């Protein structure tokens, strides 16, 4: 089985750099998709309460026979559940649906600044980490001002920040600040969610042809070489296997630079300040 590199987190734990995401995966299909992923060799699964498929993830994990210590499971707190007691209740419910005793990583899904509860929520996350039922805690969609406030008003630096990140939208300011603070970057929507023709651009297709790989494999490889934690989503077993087969080649400096130069502040989803 392919050995996926692990990224060392600032709290002493480590995370597989490549995983599978289940955003917008039909709950009825989730168990089959996660089971396929585990058979292929994935050990890092990224879900969230709002996806509505934690139970399917849990069923697949339970049936897989993969020892718990080999798995890395992430879920996320939805915006409506921010606030101290709500955090504890929501976490208990997620753990129940997953059928687990602990999760490896728990994230605040969005800062939701209009609600102004993410600092209070983070303090509750610190308590969850102290309880041992969460190994690592982090955030998602946090920009530099949100991170700065969190670091100024609380005690624990997030282990990760999961942000929209793909060649057209690399969020250099957030990524640079995270690196300064020892916060690992997770890239969601790593292939641009099909909302622009990323896989048809010559910077990508030329590299794919040169290495005998697919354009998607080239973009995933770009993420890995940039040090991002990445979890492309697919419901197709063959595509999942292809996305996992990215460790037998390496992009050279020119190929990396050409893809990096595709940056154009091309966000394809909501701005974090607008989500509540």
C-alpha positions as CSV (number, residue, x, y, z in Angstrom):
1,X,0.0,0.0,0.0
2,X,1.2,3.5,-0.8
3,X,2.6,5.3,2.3
4,X,1.1,8.8,2.4
5,X,3.4,11.4,3.8
6,X,2.3,12.9,7.1
7,X,2.4,16.6,8.1
8,X,3.6,17.4,11.6
9,X,1.1,19.6,13.5
10,X,2.0,22.2,16.1
11,X,0.4,20.1,18.9
12,X,2.6,17.0,18.4
13,X,0.2,15.0,16.4
14,X,0.5,14.4,12.6
15,X,-2.0,14.2,9.8
16,X,-1.9,12.2,6.5
17,X,-1.2,14.8,3.8
18,X,-3.7,13.2,1.3
19,X,-7.2,12.2,2.3
20,X,-10.8,12.0,0.9
21,X,-13.5,14.6,1.4
22,X,-17.2,13.9,1.5
23,X,-18.6,17.4,0.9
24,X,-21.9,17.2,-0.9
25,X,-21.8,13.4,-1.0
26,X,-25.3,11.9,-0.8
27,X,-25.7,10.4,2.6
28,X,-27.1,7.2,1.0
29,X,-23.8,6.9,-1.0
30,X,-21.4,7.9,1.7
31,X,-20.8,4.4,3.2
32,X,-20.0,2.9,-0.2
33,X,-17.7,5.8,-1.2
34,X,-15.8,5.8,2.1
35,X,-15.5,2.0,2.0
36,X,-14.0,2.2,-1.5
37,X,-11.6,4.9,-0.4
38,X,-10.4,2.8,2.6
39,X,-9.9,-0.2,0.3
40,X,-7.8,2.0,-2.1
41,X,-5.6,3.0,0.8
42,X,-7.0,6.4,2.1
43,X,-6.8,6.7,5.9
44,X,-7.8,10.4,6.2
45,X,-11.5,11.2,6.0
46,X,-12.9,14.8,6.1
47,X,-16.6,15.3,6.9
48,X,-18.8,17.8,8.7
49,X,-22.0,18.0,10.6
50,X,-23.6,20.1,7.9
51,X,-22.8,17.5,5.2
52,X,-25.4,15.2,6.8
53,X,-23.2,12.2,6.2
54,X,-21.3,11.6,9.4
55,X,-23.3,8.4,10.1
56,X,-22.4,7.0,6.7
57,X,-18.7,7.7,7.4
58,X,-19.0,6.0,10.7
59,X,-20.7,2.9,9.3
60,X,-17.9,2.6,6.7
61,X,-15.2,3.0,9.3
62,X,-16.8,0.4,11.6
63,X,-17.2,-2.2,8.7
64,X,-13.7,-1.6,7.3
65,X,-11.6,-3.6,9.8
66,X,-9.0,-0.8,9.7
67,X,-7.6,-0.3,13.2
68,X,-8.7,3.0,14.7
69,X,-5.2,4.2,15.3
70,X,-4.5,4.0,11.5
71,X,-7.4,6.4,10.7
72,X,-7.5,10.2,10.8
73,X,-11.1,11.5,11.0
74,X,-12.0,15.2,10.8
75,X,-15.5,16.7,11.4
76,X,-16.6,20.3,11.8
77,X,-18.9,22.4,14.0
78,X,-21.6,24.3,12.0
79,X,-22.3,28.0,12.5
80,X,-25.6,27.5,14.3
81,X,-23.8,25.5,17.0
82,X,-21.3,28.2,18.0
83,X,-21.3,29.1,21.6
84,X,-20.0,27.2,24.7
85,X,-22.8,24.7,25.5
86,X,-23.9,24.4,21.9
87,X,-20.4,23.3,21.1
88,X,-20.4,20.5,23.6
89,X,-23.8,19.3,22.5
90,X,-23.0,19.4,18.8
91,X,-19.7,17.6,19.4
92,X,-21.4,14.8,21.3
93,X,-23.9,14.4,18.5
94,X,-21.2,14.2,15.9
95,X,-19.3,11.7,17.9
96,X,-22.5,9.6,18.2
97,X,-23.1,9.7,14.5
98,X,-19.6,8.7,13.7
99,X,-19.6,5.9,16.2
100,X,-16.2,7.0,17.6
101,X,-14.7,7.6,21.0
102,X,-12.7,10.5,19.7
103,X,-12.0,12.5,16.5
104,X,-8.6,13.3,15.3
105,X,-9.4,16.9,14.3
106,X,-12.4,19.1,15.1
107,X,-12.8,22.4,13.2
108,X,-14.9,25.5,13.5
109,X,-16.4,25.4,10.0
110,X,-16.7,29.2,9.4
111,X,-15.7,32.2,11.5
112,X,-19.2,33.6,11.0
113,X,-18.0,37.0,12.2
114,X,-21.5,38.6,12.1
115,X,-22.5,36.3,15.0
116,X,-19.3,37.1,17.0
117,X,-19.1,33.8,18.7
118,X,-15.9,32.2,17.3
119,X,-13.7,33.3,20.2
120,X,-16.1,31.8,22.8
121,X,-16.4,28.7,20.6
122,X,-12.7,28.3,20.4
123,X,-12.4,28.3,24.2
124,X,-14.9,25.4,24.3
125,X,-12.7,23.7,21.7
126,X,-9.8,24.0,24.0
127,X,-11.8,22.3,26.7
128,X,-12.7,19.5,24.3
129,X,-9.0,19.0,23.5
130,X,-8.2,18.8,27.2
131,X,-10.8,16.1,27.6
132,X,-9.0,13.8,25.1
133,X,-12.0,13.3,22.9
134,X,-10.4,15.5,20.3
135,X,-6.8,15.1,19.5
136,X,-6.3,18.3,17.5
137,X,-8.4,21.4,17.1
138,X,-8.4,23.8,14.2
139,X,-10.4,26.3,12.1
140,X,-11.8,26.5,8.6
141,X,-12.2,29.5,6.3
142,X,-10.5,31.8,8.8
143,X,-8.7,34.8,7.3
144,X,-5.8,36.7,8.9
145,X,-8.0,39.1,11.0
146,X,-9.9,36.1,12.4
147,X,-6.7,34.3,13.2
148,X,-5.1,37.3,14.7
149,X,-8.0,37.8,17.1
150,X,-8.1,34.2,18.1
151,X,-4.4,34.1,18.9
152,X,-4.7,37.4,20.9
153,X,-7.7,36.3,23.0
154,X,-7.2,32.5,23.6
155,X,-4.5,30.1,24.6
156,X,-4.2,27.4,21.9
157,X,-2.9,28.1,18.4
158,X,-5.1,26.2,15.8
159,X,-3.4,23.1,14.4
160,X,-4.8,23.8,11.0
161,X,-6.7,26.3,8.9
162,X,-8.8,24.6,6.2
163,X,-9.3,27.2,3.4
164,X,-10.5,27.3,-0.2
165,X,-7.2,26.9,-2.1
166,X,-6.5,26.0,-5.7
167,X,-4.2,27.5,-8.4
168,X,-6.5,30.4,-9.2
169,X,-7.1,31.3,-5.5
170,X,-4.1,30.6,-3.3
171,X,-4.8,33.0,-0.5
172,X,-1.1,34.0,-0.1
173,X,-1.7,36.3,2.8
174,X,-3.5,33.7,4.9
175,X,-1.1,31.0,3.9
176,X,1.9,33.1,4.9
177,X,0.4,34.2,8.2
178,X,-0.5,30.6,9.0
179,X,3.1,29.5,8.2
180,X,4.5,32.2,10.5
181,X,2.2,30.9,13.4
182,X,2.9,27.2,12.8
183,X,-0.6,26.5,11.5
184,X,-0.8,23.9,8.8
185,X,-2.9,24.7,5.7
186,X,-5.6,22.3,4.4
187,X,-6.8,23.0,0.9
188,X,-10.5,22.5,0.2
189,X,-11.8,22.6,-3.3
190,X,-8.3,21.8,-4.4
191,X,-9.3,21.3,-8.1
192,X,-11.5,24.4,-8.2
193,X,-14.7,22.5,-7.9
194,X,-15.0,22.4,-11.7
195,X,-16.0,26.1,-11.6
196,X,-13.3,27.2,-14.1
197,X,-11.4,25.1,-16.7
198,X,-8.3,24.5,-14.5
199,X,-7.7,21.0,-15.9
200,X,-7.7,22.4,-19.5
201,X,-5.1,25.1,-18.9
202,X,-1.8,24.5,-20.7
203,X,0.2,25.0,-17.5
204,X,-1.5,21.9,-16.2
205,X,-2.0,19.9,-19.4
206,X,1.7,20.3,-20.5
207,X,2.9,19.0,-17.2
208,X,0.4,16.1,-17.3
209,X,1.6,15.1,-20.8
210,X,5.3,15.4,-19.7
211,X,4.8,13.0,-16.8
212,X,2.2,10.7,-18.3
213,X,-0.3,11.6,-15.7
214,X,-3.8,13.2,-15.7
215,X,-4.3,17.0,-15.2
216,X,-6.0,16.3,-11.8
217,X,-3.0,14.3,-10.7
218,X,-0.7,17.2,-11.6
219,X,-2.8,19.7,-9.6
220,X,-2.9,17.4,-6.6
221,X,0.9,16.9,-6.9
222,X,1.3,20.7,-7.0
223,X,-0.6,20.9,-3.7
224,X,1.5,18.2,-2.1
225,X,4.8,19.8,-3.1
226,X,3.5,23.2,-1.8
227,X,3.0,21.5,1.6
228,X,-0.8,21.6,1.6
229,X,-2.9,18.9,3.2
230,X,-5.4,18.0,0.5
231,X,-8.5,15.8,0.2
232,X,-10.1,15.8,-3.3
233,X,-13.6,14.5,-3.5
234,X,-14.9,11.9,-5.8
235,X,-17.7,9.3,-5.8
236,X,-16.1,7.3,-8.5
237,X,-13.7,4.5,-7.4
238,X,-11.5,4.7,-10.4
239,X,-11.1,8.5,-10.0
240,X,-10.4,8.0,-6.3
241,X,-7.7,5.5,-7.1
242,X,-6.2,7.9,-9.7
243,X,-6.2,10.8,-7.2
244,X,-4.3,8.6,-4.7
245,X,-1.7,7.6,-7.3
246,X,0.4,10.8,-7.1
247,X,3.5,9.7,-5.3
248,X,5.4,8.2,-8.2
249,X,6.4,11.5,-9.9
250,X,7.5,15.0,-9.1
251,X,6.9,18.4,-10.8
252,X,10.0,20.3,-11.5
253,X,10.6,23.9,-10.5
254,X,9.4,25.3,-13.8
255,X,6.2,23.3,-13.7
256,X,5.5,24.3,-10.1
257,X,6.1,28.0,-10.9
258,X,3.8,27.9,-14.0
259,X,0.9,26.5,-12.0
260,X,1.6,28.9,-9.1
261,X,1.5,31.8,-11.6
262,X,-2.2,31.0,-12.3
263,X,-3.2,32.9,-9.1
264,X,-5.8,35.5,-9.9
265,X,-7.8,35.8,-6.6
266,X,-10.3,33.6,-8.3
267,X,-12.5,32.6,-5.3
268,X,-15.2,30.2,-6.4
269,X,-17.2,30.0,-3.2
270,X,-18.4,32.4,-0.5
271,X,-16.2,34.9,1.2
272,X,-15.8,34.0,4.9
273,X,-17.0,37.3,6.1
274,X,-20.3,36.8,4.3
275,X,-21.2,33.4,5.8
276,X,-23.2,33.3,8.9
